[in-house]
Amino acid sequence: MRIMDVVGESELLKLKGKYIRIAHKDLGSTIEIIGNIIKDKWFDYKTFFEKED
């Protein structure tokens, strides 16, 4: 749901073909932050799941 919120969609099937931004540390590193292509809206799932534990 958080990724759908960042992308700006309310239906899972409409996510296909949507553009996003990603943040990574260097080439070959895992993607931990997903962002909206236009808005300054981000989801850091590593931090999100660390808080949940």
HTML snippet that shows the backbone in 3Dmol.js (N, CA, C, O; Angstrom):
<script src="https://3Dmol.org/build/3Dmol-min.js"></script>
<div id="view" style="width:600px;height:400px;position:relative"></div>
<script>
const pdb = `
ATOM      1  N   MET A   1       0.814  -1.199   0.000  1.00  0.00           N
ATOM      2  CA  MET A   1       0.000   0.000   0.000  1.00  0.00           C
ATOM      3  C   MET A   1       0.861   1.267   0.000  1.00  0.00           C
ATOM      4  O   MET A   1       0.508   2.256  -0.643  1.00  0.00           O
ATOM      5  N   ARG A   2       1.985   1.240   0.717  1.00  0.00           N
ATOM      6  CA  ARG A   2       2.835   2.441   0.765  1.00  0.00           C
ATOM      7  C   ARG A   2       3.442   2.736  -0.600  1.00  0.00           C
ATOM      8  O   ARG A   2       3.556   3.900  -0.983  1.00  0.00           O
ATOM      9  N   ILE A   3       3.835   1.701  -1.338  1.00  0.00           N
ATOM     10  CA  ILE A   3       4.392   1.918  -2.678  1.00  0.00           C
ATOM     11  C   ILE A   3       3.319   2.476  -3.597  1.00  0.00           C
ATOM     12  O   ILE A   3       3.591   3.383  -4.383  1.00  0.00           O
ATOM     13  N   MET A   4       2.115   1.954  -3.512  1.00  0.00           N
ATOM     14  CA  MET A   4       1.014   2.452  -4.331  1.00  0.00           C
ATOM     15  C   MET A   4       0.733   3.918  -4.004  1.00  0.00           C
ATOM     16  O   MET A   4       0.442   4.709  -4.902  1.00  0.00           O
ATOM     17  N   ASP A   5       0.817   4.277  -2.744  1.00  0.00           N
ATOM     18  CA  ASP A   5       0.613   5.667  -2.329  1.00  0.00           C
ATOM     19  C   ASP A   5       1.680   6.583  -2.931  1.00  0.00           C
ATOM     20  O   ASP A   5       1.365   7.672  -3.411  1.00  0.00           O
ATOM     21  N   VAL A   6       2.930   6.148  -2.907  1.00  0.00           N
ATOM     22  CA  VAL A   6       4.025   6.945  -3.455  1.00  0.00           C
ATOM     23  C   VAL A   6       3.870   7.110  -4.970  1.00  0.00           C
ATOM     24  O   VAL A   6       4.090   8.196  -5.506  1.00  0.00           O
ATOM     25  N   VAL A   7       3.495   6.037  -5.647  1.00  0.00           N
ATOM     26  CA  VAL A   7       3.345   6.089  -7.103  1.00  0.00           C
ATOM     27  C   VAL A   7       2.114   6.896  -7.502  1.00  0.00           C
ATOM     28  O   VAL A   7       2.092   7.502  -8.574  1.00  0.00           O
ATOM     29  N   GLY A   8       1.104   6.909  -6.660  1.00  0.00           N
ATOM     30  CA  GLY A   8      -0.104   7.670  -6.951  1.00  0.00           C
ATOM     31  C   GLY A   8      -1.213   6.837  -7.556  1.00  0.00           C
ATOM     32  O   GLY A   8      -2.041   7.352  -8.306  1.00  0.00           O
ATOM     33  N   GLU A   9      -1.235   5.560  -7.240  1.00  0.00           N
ATOM     34  CA  GLU A   9      -2.281   4.659  -7.735  1.00  0.00           C
ATOM     35  C   GLU A   9      -3.010   4.023  -6.569  1.00  0.00           C
ATOM     36  O   GLU A   9      -2.438   3.795  -5.503  1.00  0.00           O
ATOM     37  N   SER A  10      -4.283   3.741  -6.794  1.00  0.00           N
ATOM     38  CA  SER A  10      -5.076   3.093  -5.744  1.00  0.00           C
ATOM     39  C   SER A  10      -5.383   1.633  -6.080  1.00  0.00           C
ATOM     40  O   SER A  10      -5.909   0.902  -5.241  1.00  0.00           O
ATOM     41  N   GLU A  11      -5.058   1.207  -7.300  1.00  0.00           N
ATOM     42  CA  GLU A  11      -5.306  -0.170  -7.709  1.00  0.00           C
ATOM     43  C   GLU A  11      -3.992  -0.839  -8.104  1.00  0.00           C
ATOM     44  O   GLU A  11      -3.192  -0.269  -8.846  1.00  0.00           O
ATOM     45  N   LEU A  12      -3.782  -2.049  -7.602  1.00  0.00           N
ATOM     46  CA  LEU A  12      -2.547  -2.783  -7.835  1.00  0.00           C
ATOM     47  C   LEU A  12      -2.290  -3.026  -9.323  1.00  0.00           C
ATOM     48  O   LEU A  12      -1.157  -2.880  -9.781  1.00  0.00           O
ATOM     49  N   LEU A  13      -3.300  -3.386 -10.066  1.00  0.00           N
ATOM     50  CA  LEU A  13      -3.125  -3.707 -11.483  1.00  0.00           C
ATOM     51  C   LEU A  13      -2.750  -2.494 -12.336  1.00  0.00           C
ATOM     52  O   LEU A  13      -2.266  -2.657 -13.455  1.00  0.00           O
ATOM     53  N   LYS A  14      -2.963  -1.300 -11.828  1.00  0.00           N
ATOM     54  CA  LYS A  14      -2.616  -0.086 -12.571  1.00  0.00           C
ATOM     55  C   LYS A  14      -1.164   0.347 -12.353  1.00  0.00           C
ATOM     56  O   LYS A  14      -0.714   1.322 -12.955  1.00  0.00           O
ATOM     57  N   LEU A  15      -0.425  -0.372 -11.492  1.00  0.00           N
ATOM     58  CA  LEU A  15       0.980  -0.029 -11.250  1.00  0.00           C
ATOM     59  C   LEU A  15       1.865  -0.361 -12.447  1.00  0.00           C
ATOM     60  O   LEU A  15       2.891   0.288 -12.650  1.00  0.00           O
ATOM     61  N   LYS A  16       1.491  -1.349 -13.234  1.00  0.00           N
ATOM     62  CA  LYS A  16       2.294  -1.758 -14.373  1.00  0.00           C
ATOM     63  C   LYS A  16       2.439  -0.590 -15.355  1.00  0.00           C
ATOM     64  O   LYS A  16       1.454   0.021 -15.770  1.00  0.00           O
ATOM     65  N   GLY A  17       3.673  -0.302 -15.708  1.00  0.00           N
ATOM     66  CA  GLY A  17       3.951   0.775 -16.648  1.00  0.00           C
ATOM     67  C   GLY A  17       4.157   2.144 -16.020  1.00  0.00           C
ATOM     68  O   GLY A  17       4.461   3.105 -16.726  1.00  0.00           O
ATOM     69  N   LYS A  18       3.999   2.248 -14.713  1.00  0.00           N
ATOM     70  CA  LYS A  18       4.217   3.526 -14.029  1.00  0.00           C
ATOM     71  C   LYS A  18       5.714   3.741 -13.802  1.00  0.00           C
ATOM     72  O   LYS A  18       6.457   2.794 -13.544  1.00  0.00           O
ATOM     73  N   TYR A  19       6.135   4.977 -13.900  1.00  0.00           N
ATOM     74  CA  TYR A  19       7.537   5.324 -13.677  1.00  0.00           C
ATOM     75  C   TYR A  19       7.752   5.710 -12.225  1.00  0.00           C
ATOM     76  O   TYR A  19       6.883   6.300 -11.584  1.00  0.00           O
ATOM     77  N   ILE A  20       8.943   5.361 -11.715  1.00  0.00           N
ATOM     78  CA  ILE A  20       9.327   5.696 -10.343  1.00  0.00           C
ATOM     79  C   ILE A  20      10.779   6.172 -10.339  1.00  0.00           C
ATOM     80  O   ILE A  20      11.503   6.018 -11.323  1.00  0.00           O
ATOM     81  N   ARG A  21      11.182   6.748  -9.224  1.00  0.00           N
ATOM     82  CA  ARG A  21      12.591   7.063  -8.990  1.00  0.00           C
ATOM     83  C   ARG A  21      13.098   6.099  -7.937  1.00  0.00           C
ATOM     84  O   ARG A  21      12.330   5.607  -7.110  1.00  0.00           O
ATOM     85  N   ILE A  22      14.385   5.835  -7.970  1.00  0.00           N
ATOM     86  CA  ILE A  22      14.986   4.992  -6.940  1.00  0.00           C
ATOM     87  C   ILE A  22      16.210   5.702  -6.380  1.00  0.00           C
ATOM     88  O   ILE A  22      16.838   6.521  -7.050  1.00  0.00           O
ATOM     89  N   ALA A  23      16.528   5.373  -5.154  1.00  0.00           N
ATOM     90  CA  ALA A  23      17.753   5.879  -4.530  1.00  0.00           C
ATOM     91  C   ALA A  23      18.601   4.670  -4.152  1.00  0.00           C
ATOM     92  O   ALA A  23      18.107   3.713  -3.555  1.00  0.00           O
ATOM     93  N   HIS A  24      19.877   4.723  -4.506  1.00  0.00           N
ATOM     94  CA  HIS A  24      20.792   3.644  -4.164  1.00  0.00           C
ATOM     95  C   HIS A  24      22.149   4.233  -3.825  1.00  0.00           C
ATOM     96  O   HIS A  24      22.439   5.385  -4.151  1.00  0.00           O
ATOM     97  N   LYS A  25      22.977   3.434  -3.169  1.00  0.00           N
ATOM     98  CA  LYS A  25      24.278   3.935  -2.729  1.00  0.00           C
ATOM     99  C   LYS A  25      25.312   3.882  -3.848  1.00  0.00           C
ATOM    100  O   LYS A  25      26.057   4.842  -4.049  1.00  0.00           O
ATOM    101  N   ASP A  26      25.363   2.775  -4.574  1.00  0.00           N
ATOM    102  CA  ASP A  26      26.297   2.663  -5.685  1.00  0.00           C
ATOM    103  C   ASP A  26      25.840   1.554  -6.618  1.00  0.00           C
ATOM    104  O   ASP A  26      24.880   0.840  -6.329  1.00  0.00           O
ATOM    105  N   LEU A  27      26.523   1.419  -7.718  1.00  0.00           N
ATOM    106  CA  LEU A  27      26.167   0.418  -8.712  1.00  0.00           C
ATOM    107  C   LEU A  27      26.225  -0.979  -8.100  1.00  0.00           C
ATOM    108  O   LEU A  27      27.239  -1.364  -7.520  1.00  0.00           O
ATOM    109  N   GLY A  28      25.157  -1.723  -8.228  1.00  0.00           N
ATOM    110  CA  GLY A  28      25.098  -3.073  -7.682  1.00  0.00           C
ATOM    111  C   GLY A  28      24.494  -3.157  -6.294  1.00  0.00           C
ATOM    112  O   GLY A  28      24.269  -4.257  -5.790  1.00  0.00           O
ATOM    113  N   SER A  29      24.226  -2.028  -5.668  1.00  0.00           N
ATOM    114  CA  SER A  29      23.619  -2.060  -4.335  1.00  0.00           C
ATOM    115  C   SER A  29      22.118  -2.306  -4.455  1.00  0.00           C
ATOM    116  O   SER A  29      21.533  -2.109  -5.520  1.00  0.00           O
ATOM    117  N   THR A  30      21.509  -2.731  -3.375  1.00  0.00           N
ATOM    118  CA  THR A  30      20.074  -2.980  -3.392  1.00  0.00           C
ATOM    119  C   THR A  30      19.306  -1.669  -3.354  1.00  0.00           C
ATOM    120  O   THR A  30      19.783  -0.662  -2.830  1.00  0.00           O
ATOM    121  N   ILE A  31      18.117  -1.704  -3.917  1.00  0.00           N
ATOM    122  CA  ILE A  31      17.243  -0.531  -3.918  1.00  0.00           C
ATOM    123  C   ILE A  31      16.466  -0.541  -2.608  1.00  0.00           C
ATOM    124  O   ILE A  31      15.788  -1.518  -2.288  1.00  0.00           O
ATOM    125  N   GLU A  32      16.566   0.537  -1.859  1.00  0.00           N
ATOM    126  CA  GLU A  32      15.893   0.623  -0.569  1.00  0.00           C
ATOM    127  C   GLU A  32      14.868   1.743  -0.519  1.00  0.00           C
ATOM    128  O   GLU A  32      14.007   1.752   0.360  1.00  0.00           O
ATOM    129  N   ILE A  33      14.949   2.690  -1.452  1.00  0.00           N
ATOM    130  CA  ILE A  33      14.047   3.841  -1.424  1.00  0.00           C
ATOM    131  C   ILE A  33      13.411   4.009  -2.805  1.00  0.00           C
ATOM    132  O   ILE A  33      14.109   4.052  -3.818  1.00  0.00           O
ATOM    133  N   ILE A  34      12.085   4.103  -2.832  1.00  0.00           N
ATOM    134  CA  ILE A  34      11.324   4.262  -4.063  1.00  0.00           C
ATOM    135  C   ILE A  34      10.613   5.598  -3.993  1.00  0.00           C
ATOM    136  O   ILE A  34      10.044   5.946  -2.958  1.00  0.00           O
ATOM    137  N   GLY A  35      10.641   6.357  -5.092  1.00  0.00           N
ATOM    138  CA  GLY A  35      10.036   7.687  -5.100  1.00  0.00           C
ATOM    139  C   GLY A  35       9.147   7.942  -6.291  1.00  0.00           C
ATOM    140  O   GLY A  35       9.259   7.286  -7.326  1.00  0.00           O
ATOM    141  N   ASN A  36       8.258   8.909  -6.129  1.00  0.00           N
ATOM    142  CA  ASN A  36       7.394   9.357  -7.206  1.00  0.00           C
ATOM    143  C   ASN A  36       8.237  10.070  -8.246  1.00  0.00           C
ATOM    144  O   ASN A  36       9.173  10.785  -7.889  1.00  0.00           O
ATOM    145  N   ILE A  37       7.929   9.895  -9.517  1.00  0.00           N
ATOM    146  CA  ILE A  37       8.727  10.464 -10.600  1.00  0.00           C
ATOM    147  C   ILE A  37       8.648  11.993 -10.644  1.00  0.00           C
ATOM    148  O   ILE A  37       9.601  12.640 -11.076  1.00  0.00           O
ATOM    149  N   ILE A  38       7.540  12.575 -10.209  1.00  0.00           N
ATOM    150  CA  ILE A  38       7.360  14.031 -10.287  1.00  0.00           C
ATOM    151  C   ILE A  38       7.363  14.678  -8.893  1.00  0.00           C
ATOM    152  O   ILE A  38       8.086  15.645  -8.653  1.00  0.00           O
ATOM    153  N   LYS A  39       6.562  14.142  -7.996  1.00  0.00           N
ATOM    154  CA  LYS A  39       6.435  14.717  -6.651  1.00  0.00           C
ATOM    155  C   LYS A  39       7.605  14.303  -5.772  1.00  0.00           C
ATOM    156  O   LYS A  39       8.253  13.287  -6.027  1.00  0.00           O
ATOM    157  N   ASP A  40       7.870  15.085  -4.747  1.00  0.00           N
ATOM    158  CA  ASP A  40       8.914  14.750  -3.781  1.00  0.00           C
ATOM    159  C   ASP A  40       8.307  13.855  -2.706  1.00  0.00           C
ATOM    160  O   ASP A  40       8.174  14.243  -1.545  1.00  0.00           O
ATOM    161  N   LYS A  41       7.945  12.651  -3.124  1.00  0.00           N
ATOM    162  CA  LYS A  41       7.305  11.684  -2.237  1.00  0.00           C
ATOM    163  C   LYS A  41       8.096  10.384  -2.313  1.00  0.00           C
ATOM    164  O   LYS A  41       8.269   9.823  -3.395  1.00  0.00           O
ATOM    165  N   TRP A  42       8.583   9.898  -1.158  1.00  0.00           N
ATOM    166  CA  TRP A  42       9.475   8.749  -1.112  1.00  0.00           C
ATOM    167  C   TRP A  42       8.981   7.713  -0.113  1.00  0.00           C
ATOM    168  O   TRP A  42       8.262   8.035   0.832  1.00  0.00           O
ATOM    169  N   PHE A  43       9.380   6.455  -0.338  1.00  0.00           N
ATOM    170  CA  PHE A  43       9.118   5.375   0.604  1.00  0.00           C
ATOM    171  C   PHE A  43      10.413   4.606   0.816  1.00  0.00           C
ATOM    172  O   PHE A  43      10.940   3.990  -0.110  1.00  0.00           O
ATOM    173  N   ASP A  44      10.916   4.647   2.036  1.00  0.00           N
ATOM    174  CA  ASP A  44      12.128   3.926   2.419  1.00  0.00           C
ATOM    175  C   ASP A  44      11.679   2.660   3.143  1.00  0.00           C
ATOM    176  O   ASP A  44      11.394   2.688   4.340  1.00  0.00           O
ATOM    177  N   TYR A  45      11.620   1.554   2.409  1.00  0.00           N
ATOM    178  CA  TYR A  45      11.057   0.346   3.007  1.00  0.00           C
ATOM    179  C   TYR A  45      11.987  -0.305   4.022  1.00  0.00           C
ATOM    180  O   TYR A  45      11.509  -1.012   4.909  1.00  0.00           O
ATOM    181  N   LYS A  46      13.292  -0.095   3.927  1.00  0.00           N
ATOM    182  CA  LYS A  46      14.201  -0.656   4.932  1.00  0.00           C
ATOM    183  C   LYS A  46      13.923  -0.016   6.294  1.00  0.00           C
ATOM    184  O   LYS A  46      13.794  -0.721   7.295  1.00  0.00           O
ATOM    185  N   THR A  47      13.831   1.305   6.335  1.00  0.00           N
ATOM    186  CA  THR A  47      13.526   2.009   7.572  1.00  0.00           C
ATOM    187  C   THR A  47      12.127   1.659   8.073  1.00  0.00           C
ATOM    188  O   THR A  47      11.921   1.490   9.275  1.00  0.00           O
ATOM    189  N   PHE A  48      11.176   1.551   7.165  1.00  0.00           N
ATOM    190  CA  PHE A  48       9.791   1.212   7.518  1.00  0.00           C
ATOM    191  C   PHE A  48       9.734  -0.125   8.250  1.00  0.00           C
ATOM    192  O   PHE A  48       9.085  -0.227   9.292  1.00  0.00           O
ATOM    193  N   PHE A  49      10.393  -1.139   7.729  1.00  0.00           N
ATOM    194  CA  PHE A  49      10.336  -2.458   8.349  1.00  0.00           C
ATOM    195  C   PHE A  49      11.198  -2.553   9.592  1.00  0.00           C
ATOM    196  O   PHE A  49      10.924  -3.391  10.452  1.00  0.00           O
ATOM    197  N   GLU A  50      12.230  -1.730   9.723  1.00  0.00           N
ATOM    198  CA  GLU A  50      13.008  -1.698  10.958  1.00  0.00           C
ATOM    199  C   GLU A  50      12.172  -1.151  12.098  1.00  0.00           C
ATOM    200  O   GLU A  50      12.290  -1.617  13.231  1.00  0.00           O
ATOM    201  N   LYS A  51      11.323  -0.164  11.815  1.00  0.00           N
ATOM    202  CA  LYS A  51      10.447   0.409  12.837  1.00  0.00           C
ATOM    203  C   LYS A  51       9.382  -0.578  13.275  1.00  0.00           C
ATOM    204  O   LYS A  51       8.954  -0.549  14.429  1.00  0.00           O
ATOM    205  N   GLU A  52       8.939  -1.465  12.361  1.00  0.00           N
ATOM    206  CA  GLU A  52       7.882  -2.412  12.661  1.00  0.00           C
ATOM    207  C   GLU A  52       8.329  -3.537  13.594  1.00  0.00           C
ATOM    208  O   GLU A  52       7.507  -4.141  14.282  1.00  0.00           O
ATOM    209  N   ASP A  53       9.646  -3.818  13.615  1.00  0.00           N
ATOM    210  CA  ASP A  53      10.154  -4.919  14.451  1.00  0.00           C
ATOM    211  C   ASP A  53      10.201  -4.578  15.881  1.00  0.00           C
ATOM    212  O   ASP A  53      10.604  -5.404  16.700  1.00  0.00           O
TER     213      ASP A  53
END
`;
const viewer = $3Dmol.createViewer("view");
viewer.addModel(pdb, "pdb");
viewer.setStyle({}, {cartoon: {color: "spectrum"}});
viewer.zoomTo();
viewer.render();
</script>
